[in-house]
Amino acid sequence: MPDAPLPFFDAIVVGAGAAGLFCAGQAAQRGLKVLLVDHAEKVAEKIRISGGGRCNFTNRELDPRAPHKHFPGENPNFCRSALARYTPGDFIALVQKHGIPFHEKHKGQLFGDRSAEDFIRMLLAECAAGGVTHWQPCRVESVAHGADGYRLQTSRGEVRSRALVIATGGLSIPKIGATDFGHRIAQQFGLKVVPLRPALVPLTFDGGAGRRSPGWRVWRCRCALRPATRSSAWPSTKTCSSPTAA
């Protein structure tokens, strides 16, 4: 008997976090056959812990005509096309469509009234509305590209697609499943990867101060950073003008 043909999809999305779920749902609702793959047991773990468990889902004050103003980095224009075509108002309309109550906290920051689980259910419902195929948990063991598109070897077998989306995030919180998979795939395909360094880090306390005072909000604080080695070149101070959770 001839071998059965490999499963084929118009697009495979690797990573079932906020970006991957949203991408898969949008693509599928535009008529594409989409496979969503993630190695973890649960979807969207970072959504669950965002906004203190309520999900800070957008900022009303972002200017869709010049979104690059809000994003520092070597190439702030990178976000211009995506954020100009899908604005905070568009996402707010999606949240309202699903009946999720929310409020504005500070300078346009929008938070859910109840739980981040509301937003996870919303994204899963959008995927279901488009008929997304979901493999989870499922490890991607290798990725190859050829004349027939992409071929992925996974823990559930080999699969092909015309397009491939890597939405696996970075290394911010390994305890909830973050890995360097996206960086490794970028390097495999010859994309430039800048040296990694921390962007958001927790404050830790010696003794019991942190345990006695959970949930602090500190305004206009000044932090002094002391490198572990003399050769480190960190800035010595940082002024925070927005609320900082301690």
N, C-alpha and C positions, 0 to 999 in steps of 0.2 A: 504494500500500500504506500502511496506517496505521502510524504510528510505533510501534516496539516499546515496551512499558511500561518505565518506569524500574525498575532493581533496587530492591527494598524489603526492609528488615530491621526486626526488632523493636527492635534497638538497634545503634547504631554507636558504637564506642569509638575515640577518637582518641588515639593514644599507646601504643606497645608497650613501655613500661617495666614496672617491677614492678607498679604499680597497674593499668595498663591490661591487662596479661596476666592478672593475677589476676581482675579484674572480668569480662573477656570469658569466661574459662573458667567462672567461677561462674554467670554469666548463661546461658551456652549449656547447661550441665549442668542448668539448671532448665527447659529446654525452649524457650528463646528462640532465634530466628534472629539471629545476631550477626556483625557485620562489624568487624574490627580493622584500623585504618589507621595507618601511621607513615611519616614522610618519610625516615627514615634507611635505610641499607643493612642494618644489623643491629639486632636487638631488644636491649633491656635493657642498654645500654652502662654505665649507672650501677651495675647489679648486678655487672658484671664487675670494676669497680675498688673495690667496697665491701669493707670488712674486709681491706684489703691483698690483695685478689684471692681471698679465701676466703668472703666474704659474711657480715657480721654481720646475721642475719636476724630476731631478735627479742630481747626481754629477759624472762627468766623471772619477774622480780620486779615487773613491772607489775601493779598491782591492778585487775582488770577491774571491780570494783564502784565504783571512783572513778578512772577513767583520766585525768580532767582534771587530777589532781594532778601528772602528769608532763609537762604541756604548757603552758609559759608563753605569754602573748600576751594580746591584748585580749579574746578570747573563748575561754577554755580549755575551756568546755563544748561547743564545736563537735565535739570528737572523742568525746564521751561515748557516743552511741548506737552508733556504728560499733565502737568498741573494747570496748564492753560485750557486744555481740552476737557478735563474733568475737574470741576471746581469744588470748593467746599460746599457751595449751594447744591450741587448735584448729589453729593453724599448725604447732606442733611435731608434732601427730598427722599432718598432711599430709606433712611432711618425712620422718617415720618410715615412712609408707605407701610413699614412693618409695625407701626404703632408703638415705637420705643420712646418712652418719655426721657427728656434730657434737660439740662440747664447749663447756663453760661456761668463759669466760675470766676475767671479773671482774664481781662484783656482778650476776649474772644475765645478762650479755651472752653470747649464743650465736653461735658461729661454725662454719662448715663445716670438716670435717677436711681436705678435699681442695681443691676449686676452686669458685669462684662459678658456673662453668659447670654444676655439678650442679643448682643452683637454677633456672637459666635453662631447662635441659632439663625440669625438673619442671613449670614454668609452661607451657611449650609443650605438654607432654603433657596437662596439664589442659585446655588449649584444644582440642587434637585430640580429646580424649574427648568434648567437647561439640559437635564439628563446626563450630568457628569458621571463618568465611571470613577470609582474611588477605591484605590488599593492602599490599605493601611492596617497594620504596619507592613511596610514593604521597603527593603533596602535596595538602592541603586548601586550595583557593583561596578559597572563600567558604562561609559558612553562613547559611541563611535559615530562618525558622520561619513556618508558616502553619497554616491549618485542617487540612491533610493531614499535619501533622507537620514534620519537619526535611528540608531539601533541602541537600545538600552538592555543590558543584562541586569535582571533584578532577582530578588529572592522568590518571586512568583513566576519567573520565566522571562524569556526574551520578548521584546515588544518594539514596534517600529512607529515612527511618526514623521510627518512632514515638517513640523515645527517643534521646538523644544524651549520651554521657559524654565529657567533656574530661579526659584523664589525661596531659597533656603536661608536667607538672612546671613548674619555674621556670627561672630564668636562671643557676643555680648554676655549670654547667660548659659554656659554649658550645662548647668544643672537641670534646665528644662529642655535639653535636647539640641542646643545649638552646636554646630560643627563647622569645620573649615571646608565642607564639601563644595560650596560655591566658589571659593578661592581656588581650589584644586582644579575644578572644571575650567575656570577662567585661564589658569596657567596652561592647562592642556591644549586649549585652543588659541594660545598665543596672545591673550589679552594682558595688558599691563596691570599688575597688582601693586599698589603702593604699600610700603611697610605698615604693618598693623600696629596700632597703639590704642590704649584705652580712651574712650570718649565719655562714657557715663560709668562712674564707679561709686560703690557704696561708701558711706562713712562708718567706720567701726570705732568702738570705744573700749578702752581697758576698764575693767571693773564692772560695776552694775549700773552706770549712768544710763546707758541705752535701754536696758531692760526696765528701768523705773519710769522712763519717759517716752513711750512709743508714740509715733504719729506726730512728732514735732513739725511745725512749719516755721522756717527761719527766713526773715525778710532782710534784704540789704546787708548780708553778712560778708565778712572778709576772711578768706581762708588762707593760711600759710601752708605751702607744700614743701616738705623736706625730702629730697631724693635719698634713696637707700644707699647710693654710691656717689662719690664726689664727681665722677665722670658724667653723671646724668645731667641733662640740660633742660630741666623742667622750669617753667616760670615759677617764681617764688611766691607770688600772691595772686589771688583771683577774687574779684568783687562780684557777688551775686545780687542782681537787682530784682529777680523774680523769686517766688516761693521755692524753697528747697526743703525736701522731706529729709528728716534725720532719723 
